[in-house]
């Protein structure tokens, strides 16, 4: 039997998943969005980008109907969600 000393309890950091269906023409916008999010969110929040073309089953599992789609998860629970166009002008200020 495995004991907790073998696998110590790790803190479960929140994860912000950014789901995209980005074409190559949108890639710069998504890269800018990810960089901006990293500068805005608390350091303890991990940000991961998941592209629909690479991981379609993961993106579909969240049921987004527009992109980019963002979901904040912690310990398997959804804390926040947003989907749709991003107002880049607001974020750039």
C-alpha positions as CSV (number, residue, x, y, z in Angstrom):
1,X,0.0,0.0,0.0
2,X,1.2,3.5,-0.8
3,X,1.5,5.9,2.1
4,X,1.2,9.6,2.1
5,X,4.9,9.8,2.8
6,X,5.6,8.5,-0.7
7,X,3.1,10.9,-2.3
8,X,3.0,14.1,-0.1
9,X,-0.1,16.1,-0.4
10,X,0.6,18.9,-2.9
11,X,-1.3,22.1,-2.7
12,X,-3.9,22.4,-5.5
13,X,-3.2,25.6,-7.3
14,X,-6.0,27.1,-9.3
15,X,-5.6,26.6,-13.1
16,X,-7.0,29.0,-15.7
17,X,-7.6,27.1,-18.9
18,X,-7.8,29.2,-22.0
19,X,-9.4,27.1,-24.7
20,X,-9.0,28.3,-28.3
21,X,-9.8,27.3,-31.8
22,X,-7.2,29.7,-33.1
23,X,-6.2,29.7,-36.7
24,X,-2.7,30.8,-37.5
25,X,-4.0,34.3,-38.2
26,X,-5.3,34.5,-34.6
27,X,-2.2,33.0,-33.0
28,X,-0.7,36.4,-32.2
29,X,-3.9,37.6,-30.5
30,X,-3.9,34.5,-28.4
31,X,-0.2,34.8,-27.5
32,X,-0.8,38.4,-26.5
33,X,-3.9,37.4,-24.4
34,X,-1.9,34.7,-22.6
35,X,1.0,37.1,-21.8
36,X,-1.5,39.8,-20.6
37,X,-3.3,37.2,-18.4
38,X,0.0,36.1,-16.9
39,X,0.7,39.7,-15.9
40,X,-2.7,40.3,-14.4
41,X,-3.5,37.1,-12.4
42,X,-2.0,36.2,-9.1
43,X,1.3,34.3,-9.3
44,X,-0.3,31.2,-7.8
45,X,-2.6,30.7,-10.7
46,X,-1.3,28.5,-13.4
47,X,-2.4,29.4,-17.0
48,X,-2.7,26.8,-19.7
49,X,-3.7,27.2,-23.3
50,X,-5.6,24.3,-24.9
51,X,-6.1,24.4,-28.6
52,X,-9.2,22.7,-30.1
53,X,-7.2,21.3,-33.0
54,X,-4.7,19.6,-30.7
55,X,-7.1,18.4,-27.9
56,X,-10.6,18.6,-29.2
57,X,-12.0,16.2,-26.6
58,X,-10.8,18.5,-23.7
59,X,-12.1,21.7,-25.3
60,X,-15.5,20.0,-26.1
61,X,-15.8,18.8,-22.6
62,X,-16.3,22.4,-21.4
63,X,-19.1,23.0,-23.9
64,X,-17.8,26.4,-25.1
65,X,-19.9,27.8,-28.0
66,X,-17.5,30.7,-28.7
67,X,-13.8,31.3,-28.3
68,X,-11.6,32.0,-26.6
69,X,-13.1,30.2,-23.7
70,X,-11.7,30.6,-20.2
71,X,-12.4,28.4,-17.1
72,X,-10.8,28.7,-13.7
73,X,-10.6,25.4,-11.9
74,X,-9.4,24.4,-8.5
75,X,-9.4,20.8,-7.2
76,X,-11.7,19.8,-10.0
77,X,-14.3,22.5,-9.3
78,X,-15.2,25.3,-11.7
79,X,-14.8,28.6,-10.0
80,X,-15.4,31.0,-13.0
81,X,-16.0,30.8,-16.7
82,X,-16.0,33.2,-19.7
83,X,-16.4,32.6,-23.4
84,X,-16.5,35.0,-26.3
85,X,-14.8,38.0,-27.8
86,X,-12.1,39.7,-25.7
87,X,-12.0,43.5,-25.5
88,X,-8.3,43.9,-26.1
89,X,-8.5,47.7,-25.7
90,X,-9.7,47.2,-22.1
91,X,-7.0,44.7,-21.3
92,X,-4.2,46.9,-22.7
93,X,-4.9,49.7,-20.3
